[in-house]
Amino acid sequence: MRLVETLRADMQSFRLVHPEKGFMKYLYYPDARTVVIFRLSQWFYQFRLFRPLSYLCTVLNDLIAGVWIGPRVNAGEGLVFAHARGLVVNPTAVIGKNCLILQRVTIGGPNVVIGDNVALYANATVVSNVRGRAALSIGGSSIIGAGAVVTSDVPELSVVVGVPGKVVKTIDPSEDWVGFAIKRLAENNSLSDDM
């Protein structure tokens, strides 16, 4: 794992969620420190001698932020835990690049695979009961709505809401959370240029 490059990508995604200027946002918002502690746990886990430190980082994240995500979780760069509290992620989960995960999200059960640019909003639950080599898959650029409970595969570019989760809309790739955040930044910059 390339720790510095991965953290740099994580902080770029963090800036999409918190576009205000200044260094204090990195200290103020728990999002940044939560992902940094998680990445340190992943980095320590690579080295057998340092594995106790990786588990210490996991416990530290749990105590400080209420986030339980172990070092074995395979998470792509650009990960954002926005307002992270009460987050639980199964150690076998695979999370794609540029994913946004809000508070009280549960990714449980074995073999959950989440694509790139996916947003999991507050209280969303993704639970798999598949065994063996099978996996529950959330397609790339999908949005899992607040409070949705997903127990089956979700195709790419889908908006899922409800209990049980149902696809209610198919979106354009520019409407995923990354596209929306970039568009919002551009609009804010053009507004500030006009003033």
N, CA, C and O of each residue as an XYZ file, in Angstrom:
780
protein
N       0.839     -1.188      0.000
C       0.000      0.000      0.000
C       0.878      1.243      0.000
O       1.808      1.362      0.798
N       0.575      2.154     -0.893
C       1.302      3.416     -0.974
C       0.583      4.430     -0.099
O      -0.346      5.096     -0.555
N       1.000      4.550      1.141
C       0.292      5.324      2.146
C       0.134      6.798      1.759
O      -0.971      7.336      1.830
N       1.204      7.444      1.359
C       1.158      8.884      1.082
C       0.248      9.186     -0.105
O      -0.557     10.115     -0.039
N       0.360      8.417     -1.190
C      -0.483      8.650     -2.366
C      -1.954      8.393     -2.046
O      -2.832      9.130     -2.493
N      -2.214      7.347     -1.272
C      -3.590      7.034     -0.902
C      -4.175      8.135     -0.029
O      -5.311      8.554     -0.252
N      -3.429      8.607      0.950
C      -3.904      9.700      1.804
C      -4.119     10.985      1.006
O      -5.060     11.732      1.274
N      -3.259     11.241      0.038
C      -3.436     12.429     -0.802
C      -4.768     12.357     -1.553
O      -5.495     13.348     -1.618
N      -5.092     11.189     -2.121
C      -6.371     11.016     -2.819
C      -7.549     11.123     -1.846
O      -8.586     11.695     -2.180
N      -7.381     10.565     -0.638
C      -8.434     10.677      0.377
C      -8.696     12.143      0.716
O      -9.851     12.549      0.852
N      -7.642     12.935      0.853
C      -7.815     14.344      1.203
C      -8.405     15.151      0.044
O      -9.100     16.139      0.279
N      -8.139     14.747     -1.205
C      -8.792     15.412     -2.342
C     -10.302     15.188     -2.280
O     -11.072     16.119     -2.514
N     -10.731     13.978     -1.972
C     -12.166     13.706     -1.829
C     -12.733     14.439     -0.618
O     -13.858     14.935     -0.664
N     -11.960     14.511      0.467
C     -12.381     15.256      1.655
C     -12.668     16.710      1.294
O     -13.639     17.295      1.772
N     -11.811     17.294      0.439
C     -12.001     18.690      0.030
C     -13.249     18.875     -0.831
O     -13.802     19.974     -0.879
N     -13.699     17.826     -1.507
C     -14.964     17.918     -2.245
C     -16.140     18.067     -1.281
O     -17.096     18.790     -1.560
N     -16.056     17.375     -0.147
C     -17.129     17.435      0.848
C     -17.029     18.717      1.672
O     -18.049     19.302      2.036
N     -15.809     19.152      1.966
C     -15.568     20.362      2.775
C     -14.712     21.336      1.966
O     -13.496     21.396      2.151
N     -15.348     22.104      1.064
C     -14.567     22.948      0.147
C     -14.012     24.237      0.760
O     -13.239     24.937      0.107
N     -14.387     24.563      1.993
C     -13.904     25.819      2.572
C     -12.379     25.818      2.650
O     -11.741     24.768      2.737
N     -11.824     27.008      2.618
C     -10.367     27.156      2.599
C      -9.798     27.072      4.021
O     -10.511     27.254      5.008
N      -8.512     26.794      4.091
C      -7.824     26.791      5.369
C      -7.487     25.402      5.879
O      -8.101     24.404      5.501
N      -6.487     25.374      6.753
C      -5.990     24.115      7.311
C      -6.838     23.615      8.476
O      -6.854     22.418      8.763
N      -7.537     24.518      9.144
C      -8.279     24.136     10.350
C      -9.348     23.085     10.085
O      -9.701     22.330     10.992
N      -9.873     23.017      8.865
C     -10.903     22.021      8.577
C     -10.376     20.601      8.769
O     -11.144     19.703      9.111
N      -9.078     20.385      8.555
C      -8.495     19.062      8.736
C      -8.466     18.659     10.211
O      -8.509     17.473     10.542
N      -8.392     19.650     11.085
C      -8.408     19.377     12.516
C      -9.832     19.345     13.070
O     -10.130     18.592     13.997
N     -10.701     20.167     12.496
C     -12.057     20.318     13.021
C     -12.957     19.131     12.674
O     -13.604     18.562     13.553
N     -12.995     18.764     11.408
C     -13.897     17.690     10.978
C     -13.300     16.326     11.306
O     -12.124     16.085     11.032
N     -14.101     15.428     11.892
C     -13.574     14.102     12.218
C     -13.302     13.249     10.983
O     -12.581     12.256     11.070
N     -13.869     13.623      9.829
C     -13.706     12.845      8.605
C     -12.233     12.589      8.290
O     -11.836     11.466      7.981
N     -11.429     13.658      8.375
C     -10.021     13.554      7.986
C      -9.257     12.636      8.926
O      -8.560     11.730      8.470
N      -9.376     12.853     10.220
C      -8.581     12.027     11.146
C      -9.056     10.571     11.157
O      -8.250      9.664     11.364
N     -10.354     10.337     10.936
C     -10.863      8.967     10.916
C     -10.255      8.184      9.767
O      -9.830      7.043      9.946
N     -10.212      8.792      8.586
C      -9.648      8.087      7.436
C      -8.131      7.948      7.577
O      -7.563      6.951      7.131
N      -7.469      8.927      8.189
C      -6.017      8.818      8.401
C      -5.708      7.653      9.348
O      -4.797      6.869      9.085
N      -6.449      7.538     10.430
C      -6.221      6.427     11.371
C      -6.500      5.089     10.688
O      -5.765      4.123     10.896
N      -7.561      5.025      9.874
C      -7.862      3.798      9.135
C      -6.724      3.444      8.189
O      -6.311      2.286      8.130
N      -6.211      4.419      7.450
C      -5.107      4.143      6.506
C      -3.844      3.709      7.248
O      -3.107      2.849      6.766
N      -3.592      4.297      8.415
C      -2.440      3.844      9.207
C      -2.623      2.384      9.644
O      -1.674      1.599      9.630
N      -3.851      2.034     10.030
C      -4.087      0.640     10.438
C      -3.835     -0.302      9.272
O      -3.259     -1.375      9.453
N      -4.268      0.094      8.063
C      -4.004     -0.736      6.881
C      -2.511     -0.857      6.617
O      -2.016     -1.937      6.295
N      -1.798      0.249      6.755
C      -0.358      0.241      6.478
C       0.375     -0.650      7.484
O       1.219     -1.459      7.096
N       0.055     -0.503      8.780
C       0.694     -1.343      9.802
C       0.380     -2.823      9.576
O       1.228     -3.679      9.825
N      -0.816     -3.125      9.111
C      -1.246     -4.518      8.951
C      -0.400     -5.274      7.929
O      -0.303     -6.499      7.993
N       0.213     -4.555      6.988
C       1.053     -5.197      5.972
C       2.268     -5.888      6.578
O       2.791     -6.841      6.000
N       2.715     -5.422      7.718
C       3.943     -5.917      8.332
C       3.588     -6.727      9.576
O       3.047     -6.191     10.542
N       3.891     -7.992      9.543
C       3.514     -8.901     10.633
C       3.920     -8.374     12.008
O       3.169     -8.500     12.974
N       5.091     -7.794     12.087
C       5.599     -7.283     13.355
C       4.745     -6.120     13.889
O       4.628     -5.939     15.101
N       4.145     -5.329     12.968
C       3.378     -4.150     13.369
C       1.876     -4.385     13.436
O       1.120     -3.444     13.676
N       1.432     -5.610     13.230
C      -0.012     -5.876     13.253
C      -0.691     -5.475     14.564
O      -1.829     -5.008     14.528
N      -0.048     -5.634     15.704
C      -0.706     -5.125     16.923
C      -1.015     -3.626     16.846
O      -2.029     -3.174     17.378
N      -0.144     -2.856     16.186
C      -0.401     -1.426     16.013
C      -1.606     -1.183     15.100
O      -2.354     -0.224     15.287
N      -1.784     -2.064     14.112
C      -2.940     -1.901     13.225
C      -4.233     -2.096     14.003
O      -5.207     -1.375     13.789
N      -4.240     -3.077     14.910
C      -5.438     -3.293     15.720
C      -5.622     -2.183     16.754
O      -6.750     -1.839     17.105
N      -4.526     -1.630     17.235
C      -4.607     -0.485     18.139
C      -5.241      0.716     17.427
O      -6.046      1.435     18.021
N      -4.881      0.932     16.162
C      -5.496      2.019     15.374
C      -6.997      1.782     15.206
O      -7.785      2.726     15.269
N      -7.394      0.532     14.994
C      -8.813      0.213     14.849
C      -9.568      0.534     16.134
O     -10.658      1.105     16.095
N      -8.987      0.165     17.268
C      -9.607      0.456     18.562
C      -9.640      1.964     18.796
O     -10.625      2.491     19.313
N      -8.572      2.655     18.421
C      -8.511      4.107     18.568
C      -9.627      4.784     17.764
O     -10.290      5.692     18.267
N      -9.834      4.349     16.525
C     -10.915      4.894     15.704
C     -12.273      4.628     16.347
O     -13.163      5.479     16.317
N     -12.420      3.447     16.923
C     -13.677      3.094     17.584
C     -13.913      3.988     18.803
O     -15.023      4.473     19.018
N     -12.866      4.200     19.596
C     -13.003      5.026     20.802
C     -13.208      6.502     20.485
O     -14.059      7.157     21.088
N     -12.438      7.024     19.549
C     -12.482      8.456     19.239
C     -13.691      8.820     18.395
O     -14.378      9.800     18.683
N     -13.957      8.037     17.349
C     -14.979      8.440     16.376
C     -16.190      7.512     16.322
O     -17.165      7.810     15.632
N     -16.140      6.398     17.039
C     -17.257      5.466     16.948
C     -17.312      4.773     15.605
O     -18.388      4.397     15.140
N     -16.159      4.600     14.978
C     -16.057      3.975     13.658
C     -15.300      2.668     13.802
O     -14.155      2.653     14.254
N     -15.948      1.555     13.411
C     -15.247      0.278     13.447
C     -15.043     -0.191     12.021
O     -15.961     -0.686     11.367
N     -13.808     -0.020     11.556
C     -13.403     -0.497     10.240
C     -12.002     -1.044     10.398
O     -11.057     -0.301     10.663
N     -11.876     -2.341     10.236
C     -10.610     -3.017     10.483
C      -9.614     -2.877      9.346
O      -9.968     -2.435      8.253
N      -8.372     -3.253      9.603
C      -7.308     -3.082      8.619
C      -7.420     -4.012      7.417
O      -6.776     -3.773      6.396
N      -8.226     -5.068      7.518
C      -8.362     -6.006      6.393
C      -9.354     -5.529      5.346
O      -9.420     -6.109      4.262
N     -10.130     -4.482      5.639
C     -11.071     -3.950      4.656
C     -10.268     -3.411      3.472
O      -9.330     -2.634      3.648
N     -10.644     -3.827      2.284
C      -9.965     -3.385      1.072
C     -10.709     -2.158      0.547
O     -11.760     -2.292     -0.080
N     -10.175     -0.973      0.798
C     -10.834      0.272      0.411
C      -9.947      1.056     -0.543
O      -8.767      1.279     -0.274
N     -10.529      1.469     -1.658
C      -9.800      2.250     -2.648
C      -9.510      3.658     -2.168
O     -10.048      4.111     -1.158
N      -8.656      4.336     -2.904
C      -8.287      5.693     -2.524
C      -9.455      6.644     -2.761
O     -10.369      6.351     -3.532
N      -9.406      7.781     -2.087
C     -10.465      8.769     -2.203
C     -11.634      8.492     -1.273
O     -12.746      8.962     -1.515
N     -11.394      7.735     -0.216
C     -12.445      7.353      0.724
C     -12.788      8.524      1.642
O     -11.900      9.216      2.138
N     -14.099      8.740      1.863
C     -14.552      9.804      2.764
C     -15.548      9.222      3.751
O     -16.528      8.592      3.354
N     -15.296      9.432      5.043
C     -16.253      9.106      6.098
C     -16.832     10.439      6.574
O     -16.313     11.035      7.517
N     -17.892     10.906      5.937
C     -18.452     12.207      6.298
C     -19.289     12.084      7.565
O     -20.190     11.248      7.634
N     -19.002     12.897      8.552
C     -19.716     12.910      9.835
C     -19.716     11.523     10.470
O     -20.709     11.110     11.070
N     -18.632     10.824     10.340
C     -18.575      9.420     10.756
C     -18.859      9.247     12.241
O     -18.174      9.821     13.088
N     -19.844      8.477     12.536
C     -20.196      7.993     13.881
C     -21.022      6.744     13.671
O     -21.892      6.715     12.801
N     -20.770      5.735     14.436
C     -21.583      4.535     14.368
C     -21.383      3.720     13.106
O     -22.246      2.918     12.751
N     -20.272      3.905     12.425
C     -19.984      3.171     11.192
C     -19.397      1.808     11.529
O     -18.482      1.701     12.346
N     -19.931      0.763     10.892
C     -19.415     -0.595     11.087
C     -19.216     -1.221      9.722
O     -20.131     -1.227      8.898
N     -18.009     -1.755      9.475
C     -17.696     -2.375      8.187
C     -17.112     -3.760      8.426
O     -16.147     -3.918      9.174
N     -17.714     -4.770      7.776
C     -17.219     -6.138      7.876
C     -15.811     -6.221      7.290
O     -15.537     -5.589      6.270
N     -14.912     -6.988      7.913
C     -13.527     -7.061      7.434
C     -13.360     -7.610      6.020
O     -12.319     -7.388      5.401
N     -14.359     -8.322      5.492
C     -14.222     -8.868      4.135
C     -14.739     -7.916      3.064
O     -14.717     -8.253      1.881
N     -15.203     -6.733      3.457
C     -15.763     -5.785      2.492
C     -14.693     -5.252      1.543
O     -13.528     -5.095      1.908
N     -15.129     -4.981      0.317
C     -14.284     -4.331     -0.680
C     -15.001     -3.046     -1.066
O     -16.148     -3.080     -1.514
N     -14.328     -1.916     -0.894
C     -14.909     -0.602     -1.169
C     -14.089      0.044     -2.277
O     -12.864      0.124     -2.183
N     -14.764      0.505     -3.327
C     -14.084      1.091     -4.481
C     -13.487      2.459     -4.209
O     -13.454      2.928     -3.071
N     -13.020      3.085     -5.266
C     -12.405      4.416     -5.174
C     -13.474      5.489     -5.027
O     -14.595      5.339     -5.513
N     -13.112      6.567     -4.351
C     -13.945      7.765     -4.220
C     -15.332      7.464     -3.666
O     -16.334      7.943     -4.195
N     -15.387      6.680     -2.615
C     -16.670      6.373     -1.992
C     -16.918      7.300     -0.802
O     -16.000      7.649     -0.060
N     -18.177      7.686     -0.645
C     -18.619      8.564      0.433
C     -19.506      7.740      1.353
O     -20.510      7.178      0.916
N     -19.137      7.670      2.627
C     -19.906      6.897      3.597
C     -20.239      7.812      4.768
O     -19.349      8.355      5.422
N     -21.550      7.976      5.024
C     -21.997      8.850      6.098
C     -22.200      8.083      7.400
O     -21.908      6.890      7.485
N     -22.700      8.780      8.406
C     -22.826      8.228      9.749
C     -23.820      7.067      9.817
O     -24.784      6.985      9.055
N     -23.539      6.183     10.762
C     -24.390      5.058     11.124
C     -24.640      4.078      9.983
O     -25.667      3.401      9.959
N     -23.716      4.002      9.050
C     -23.808      3.034      7.957
C     -23.263      1.704      8.434
O     -22.257      1.649      9.141
N     -23.939      0.623      8.040
C     -23.459     -0.720      8.334
C     -23.223     -1.453      7.018
O     -24.116     -1.546      6.177
N     -22.028     -1.963      6.855
C     -21.704     -2.837      5.723
C     -21.373     -4.172      6.357
O     -20.258     -4.386      6.834
N     -22.355     -5.075      6.361
C     -22.221     -6.307      7.125
C     -22.344     -7.555      6.287
O     -22.738     -7.519      5.122
N     -21.996     -8.655      6.914
C     -22.046     -9.942      6.230
C     -20.829    -10.125      5.351
O     -20.090     -9.176      5.086
N     -20.625    -11.346      4.902
C     -19.431    -11.633      4.096
C     -19.563    -11.147      2.658
O     -20.662    -11.085      2.108
N     -18.443    -10.808      2.067
C     -18.333    -10.596      0.630
C     -19.209     -9.483      0.063
O     -19.953     -9.710     -0.891
N     -19.133     -8.305      0.630
C     -19.804     -7.134      0.057
C     -18.785     -6.400     -0.802
O     -17.682     -6.099     -0.347
N     -19.161     -6.111     -2.062
C     -18.279     -5.398     -2.982
C     -18.997     -4.125     -3.419
O     -20.076     -4.179     -4.007
N     -18.383     -2.979     -3.124
C     -18.958     -1.673     -3.449
C     -18.097     -1.039     -4.530
O     -16.879     -0.930     -4.381
N     -18.736     -0.620     -5.620
C     -18.022     -0.036     -6.756
C     -17.478      1.353     -6.481
O     -17.604      1.878     -5.374
N     -16.876      1.937     -7.496
C     -16.295      3.283     -7.407
C     -17.398      4.346     -7.389
O     -18.479      4.148     -7.944
N     -17.104      5.473     -6.741
C     -17.979      6.661     -6.714
C     -19.354      6.375     -6.117
O     -20.338      6.993     -6.523
N     -19.438      5.470     -5.182
C     -20.712      5.146     -4.539
C     -20.881      6.014     -3.293
O     -19.921      6.261     -2.563
N     -22.104      6.471     -3.058
C     -22.432      7.222     -1.846
C     -23.398      6.392     -1.017
O     -24.433      5.951     -1.515
N     -23.057      6.181      0.248
C     -23.925      5.489      1.200
C     -24.339      6.524      2.241
O     -23.524      6.955      3.056
N     -25.615      6.921      2.210
C     -26.079      7.992      3.082
C     -26.469      7.474      4.462
O     -26.506      6.265      4.687
N     -26.757      8.382      5.378
C     -26.953      8.094      6.801
C     -27.893      6.924      7.043
O     -28.957      6.820      6.432
N     -27.479      6.053      7.941
C     -28.253      4.889      8.388
C     -28.492      3.844      7.307
O     -29.311      2.945      7.499
N     -27.806      3.937      6.186
C     -27.947      2.905      5.157
C     -27.316      1.609      5.665
O     -26.331      1.621      6.404
N     -27.907      0.502      5.251
C     -27.391     -0.806      5.644
C     -27.240     -1.670      4.402
O     -28.177     -1.809      3.615
N     -26.068     -2.244      4.232
C     -25.812     -3.187      3.153
C     -25.434     -4.489      3.831
O     -24.381     -4.589      4.461
N     -26.303     -5.494      3.699
C     -26.098     -6.757      4.402
C     -26.108     -7.898      3.408
O     -27.044     -8.058      2.624
N     -25.059     -8.681      3.455
C     -24.930     -9.830      2.574
C     -25.050    -11.107      3.383
O     -24.532    -11.206      4.495
N     -25.738    -12.080      2.812
C     -25.734    -13.407      3.431
C     -25.213    -14.448      2.458
O     -25.442    -15.645      2.634
N     -24.500    -13.981      1.416
C     -23.946    -14.906      0.429
C     -22.741    -15.621      1.019
O     -22.029    -15.077      1.862
N     -22.531    -16.820      0.574
C     -21.416    -17.626      1.067
C     -20.532    -18.043     -0.102
O     -20.915    -17.908     -1.264
N     -19.362    -18.543      0.218
C     -18.455    -19.034     -0.818
C     -17.845    -17.894     -1.601
O     -17.459    -16.873     -1.031
N     -17.757    -18.068     -2.914
C     -17.139    -17.065     -3.776
C     -18.111    -15.974     -4.225
O     -17.682    -14.965     -4.785
N     -19.389    -16.155     -3.994
C     -20.375    -15.157     -4.410
C     -20.218    -13.885     -3.590
O     -19.634    -13.901     -2.506
N     -20.746    -12.779     -4.117
C     -20.666    -11.501     -3.411
C     -21.916    -10.686     -3.680
O     -22.546    -10.822     -4.729
N     -22.271     -9.838     -2.724
C     -23.314     -8.844     -2.930
C     -22.609     -7.621     -3.499
O     -21.649     -7.122     -2.913
N     -23.082     -7.146     -4.631
C     -22.374     -6.094     -5.348
C     -23.216     -4.825     -5.458
O     -24.394     -4.876     -5.814
N     -22.596     -3.687     -5.146
C     -23.195     -2.368     -5.342
C     -22.461     -1.748     -6.525
O     -21.266     -1.468     -6.439
N     -23.178     -1.532     -7.635
C     -22.563     -1.012     -8.849
C     -22.013      0.395     -8.691
O     -22.483      1.166     -7.855
N     -21.029      0.717     -9.489
C     -20.374      2.015     -9.439
C     -21.315      3.179     -9.672
O     -22.322      3.049    -10.368
N     -20.981      4.322     -9.084
C     -21.724      5.578     -9.204
C     -23.174      5.464     -8.737
O     -24.037      6.205     -9.207
N     -23.439      4.551     -7.829
C     -24.785      4.408     -7.274
C     -24.922      5.241     -6.009
O     -23.933      5.629     -5.386
N     -26.165      5.503     -5.647
C     -26.480      6.239     -4.430
C     -27.406      5.366     -3.603
O     -28.480      4.979     -4.063
N     -26.989      5.057     -2.382
C     -27.819      4.295     -1.454
C     -28.395      5.315     -0.479
O     -27.662      5.906      0.314
N     -29.707      5.518     -0.541
C     -30.373      6.565      0.219
C     -30.337      6.334      1.716
O     -30.067      5.229      2.187
N     -30.611      7.392      2.452
C     -30.629      7.335      3.913
C     -31.657      6.324      4.385
O     -32.812      6.348      3.959
N     -31.228      5.436      5.268
C     -32.113      4.449      5.855
C     -32.416      3.253      4.982
O     -33.154      2.365      5.409
N     -31.883      3.193      3.785
C     -32.144      2.062      2.886
C     -31.479      0.800      3.430
O     -30.413      0.860      4.043
N     -32.121     -0.341      3.198
C     -31.549     -1.631      3.584
C     -31.371     -2.448      2.308
O     -32.347     -2.875      1.691
N     -30.123     -2.661      1.922
C     -29.803     -3.357      0.682
C     -29.399     -4.792      1.006
O     -28.464     -5.028      1.772
N     -30.119     -5.751      0.410
C     -29.811     -7.169      0.638
C     -29.583     -7.921     -0.668
O     -29.382     -9.135     -0.658
N     -29.612     -7.203     -1.799
C     -29.363     -7.841     -3.092
C     -28.551     -6.891     -3.964
O     -28.395     -5.712     -3.645
N     -28.039     -7.420     -5.063
C     -27.181     -6.637     -5.951
C     -27.869     -5.368     -6.438
O     -29.087     -5.328     -6.616
N     -27.058     -4.332     -6.649
C     -27.537     -3.048     -7.163
C     -26.761     -2.756     -8.439
O     -25.530     -2.762     -8.422
N     -27.467     -2.495     -9.567
C     -26.749     -2.180    -10.807
C     -26.072     -0.811    -10.743
O     -26.397      0.008     -9.884
N     -25.143     -0.571    -11.644
C     -24.463      0.721    -11.722
C     -25.463      1.848    -11.928
O     -26.549      1.638    -12.468
N     -25.085      3.050    -11.490
C     -25.837      4.281    -11.727
C     -27.268      4.216    -11.201
O     -28.190      4.741    -11.826
N     -27.449      3.573    -10.056
C     -28.782      3.413     -9.481
C     -28.944      4.255     -8.221
O     -27.978      4.512     -7.503
N     -30.172      4.677     -7.964
C     -30.541      5.288     -6.695
C     -31.436      4.281     -5.993
O     -32.461      3.862     -6.532
N     -31.035      3.891     -4.774
C     -31.761      2.880     -4.019
C     -32.307      3.503     -2.746
O     -31.585      4.183     -2.016
N     -33.602      3.265     -2.482
C     -34.224      3.738     -1.248
C     -35.139      2.642     -0.706
O     -35.499      1.703     -1.416
N     -35.506      2.784      0.566
C     -36.516      1.923      1.158
C     -35.989      0.710      1.884
O     -34.797      0.404      1.893
N     -36.967      0.020      2.505
C     -36.691     -1.223      3.234
C     -37.680     -2.260      2.739
O     -38.867     -2.113      3.030
N     -37.297     -3.270      2.034
C     -35.943     -3.493      1.503
C     -35.636     -2.507      0.377
O     -36.543     -1.964     -0.254
N     -34.358     -2.289      0.138
C     -33.933     -1.316     -0.863
C     -34.384     -1.685     -2.265
O     -34.243     -2.825     -2.706
N     -34.927     -0.696     -2.951
C     -35.365     -0.872     -4.331
C     -34.771      0.243     -5.182
O     -34.638      1.379     -4.729
N     -34.415     -0.092     -6.421
C     -33.910      0.912     -7.355
C     -35.097      1.768     -7.796
O     -36.066      1.247     -8.347
N     -35.023      3.080     -7.556
C     -36.112      3.984     -7.915
C     -35.760      4.890     -9.090
O     -36.628      5.549     -9.663
N     -34.479      4.914     -9.439
C     -34.055      5.818    -10.498
C     -32.700      5.377    -11.022
O     -31.885      4.822    -10.286
N     -32.473      5.630    -12.296
C     -31.151      5.459    -12.893
C     -30.626      6.850    -13.185
O     -31.347      7.695    -13.716
N     -29.369      7.087    -12.839
C     -28.803      8.429    -12.990
C     -27.742      8.461    -14.072
O     -27.230      7.428    -14.503
N     -27.429      9.662    -14.495
C     -26.341      9.928    -15.417
C     -25.038      9.879    -14.615
O     -25.048     10.239    -13.438
N     -23.920      9.447    -15.204
C     -22.659      9.403    -14.433
C     -22.266     10.731    -13.787
O     -21.600     10.729    -12.751
N     -22.656     11.850    -14.365
C     -22.304     13.152    -13.772
C     -23.144     13.477    -12.536
O     -22.871     14.461    -11.848
N     -24.166     12.657    -12.247
C     -25.027     12.893    -11.095
C     -24.610     12.114     -9.859
O     -25.261     12.217     -8.819
N     -23.518     11.322     -9.953
C     -23.069     10.634     -8.742
C     -22.523     11.672     -7.773
O     -22.441     12.852     -8.114
N     -22.154     11.254     -6.587
C     -21.782     12.229     -5.559
C     -20.544     13.031     -5.948
O     -20.440     14.205     -5.594
N     -19.608     12.423     -6.668
C     -18.387     13.133     -7.067
C     -18.737     14.205     -8.097
O     -18.292     15.347     -7.984
N     -19.536     13.838     -9.100
C     -19.957     14.803    -10.116
C     -20.740     15.951     -9.515
O     -20.539     17.108     -9.883
N     -21.626     15.634     -8.595
C     -22.417     16.668     -7.921
C     -21.510     17.616     -7.138
O     -21.686     18.832     -7.207
N     -20.543     17.075     -6.394
C     -19.648     17.910     -5.588
C     -18.784     18.811     -6.466
O     -18.558     19.975     -6.134
N     -18.305     18.277     -7.577
C     -17.481     19.084     -8.484
C     -18.318     20.204     -9.103
O     -17.849     21.336     -9.227
N     -19.558     19.889     -9.493
C     -20.449     20.900    -10.060
C     -20.743     21.995     -9.032
O     -20.755     23.181     -9.360
N     -20.982     21.577     -7.775
C     -21.255     22.549     -6.709
C     -20.043     23.457     -6.475
O     -20.204     24.662     -6.277
N     -18.834     22.888     -6.497
C     -17.622     23.696     -6.337
C     -17.488     24.716     -7.458
O     -17.157     25.876     -7.211
N     -17.747     24.284     -8.694
C     -17.641     25.186     -9.843
C     -18.650     26.334     -9.716
O     -18.326     27.487     -9.997
N     -19.880     26.003     -9.287
C     -20.899     27.041     -9.111
C     -20.498     28.021     -8.008
O     -20.661     29.231     -8.161
N     -19.974     27.495     -6.897
C     -19.548     28.364     -5.795
C     -18.389     29.264     -6.217
O     -18.338     30.433     -5.837
N     -17.456     28.716     -7.004
C     -16.323     29.518     -7.464
C     -16.793     30.608     -8.415
O     -16.293     31.732     -8.365
N     -17.761     30.281     -9.291
C     -18.256     31.310    -10.227
C     -19.038     32.392     -9.483
O     -19.006     33.560     -9.872
N     -19.745     32.005     -8.408
C     -20.455     32.997     -7.597
C     -19.478     33.932     -6.901
O     -19.701     35.141     -6.851
N     -18.382     33.369     -6.358
C     -17.412     34.207     -5.652
C     -16.650     35.108     -6.641
O     -16.217     36.200     -6.271
N     -16.487     34.657     -7.890
C     -15.825     35.495     -8.894
C     -16.706     36.660     -9.300
O     -16.207     37.731     -9.644
N     -18.032     36.451     -9.261
C     -18.971     37.502     -9.637
C     -19.052     38.611     -8.592
O     -19.439     39.734     -8.916
N     -18.694     38.314     -7.350
C     -18.840     39.299     -6.256
C     -17.692     40.240     -6.197
O     -17.661     41.123     -5.340
